[in-house]
């Protein structure tokens, strides 16, 4: 299975609490981190892939902090394909690559500097951290993060961040931090198209 998520922001204390930008109702980062890991692993199996579309963590640019994040990411099930966000840097990605907890044949991480394009069930997904303006499209969707609890008024731009408002379009709420499945992306797309049509 393939899953999608963004903006985990592990260790980011400034996001804690209820605010309009990125509601994180946790008392401390340890509880937030543990919640994300638990809910991720309830869904993702060891042979699954998860596209994490940027802003993995907010830590000092030091190897000791990188090791702390690597240990946390190592506890997550599945292979993680990391797309670089504005709070990630190449030194961090280089550290993860060098200290990958997987094997050479089955690495735990893959890395994408800007974005990726994948095709599933006759639909193309552009996977980026920042939202893209695609123009007029029919079978192409931009999955992105970056804008947290904000939603672009464009059906083909779907925010997959863990605090994204698009998640509220699902009939069954997901526990905080749960990566989205392809079926859930399609359900969000349908619901968003319907909601935007009703606004016209």
C-alpha positions, 0 to 999 in steps of 0.5 A: 500500500501507498500512503501520504502525509506531510508536516509532522513537525516532530519536536516543534513546541511552538505549534502546541495548543489550539490555534488556527494555523496548526492545531496541535492539542498536546501538552508537550512534544513527547506526547505529540510525537508518540501520538503520531508514531502510534497512529502511523503504525496502526495503519502502515505495515512494514512493506508499505510506502509512505510519502512524507511531503516535507517538514519532518521535524524542527530541531537544531542543525546539529548531529545530536538532534538529527540522531534523535529524529532518526531514532523516531523515524526509525520507529515508523513502519514502512519505507518513507519517501521524504520530499524536502520541505522548507524546515528540512535541509540537505545536511539533515537528509544526508545524515538520515541517508548515512544512518539509515536504519534499513538495509542496502537492499531495503532502505528505510528512506528514499529522498526527493529534493523538490517533488515526485510524480507518480501514477495510480489508477490512471491518475497522476499525483504531483507530490510536493511540499509547496502547493502547485498551481496546475492550471486546467487538468483532468487526471492530475492532482497535486498532493502537498503540505506546507499550509497546515490548517488551510485549504486552497479553493482548488479541488485538484490541490489536496493538502495531506498534512496531518493538521490539514482541513481536507481531512475533515471532508472524510466521512470517518475521522482519522486519528491525528497523524494517520497517513492518508490512503489513495482511497481517502485521497480520492474521497477527499477529491470528490468531496472537495469538488462537490463543496466548491461546486456548491459555492459557485 
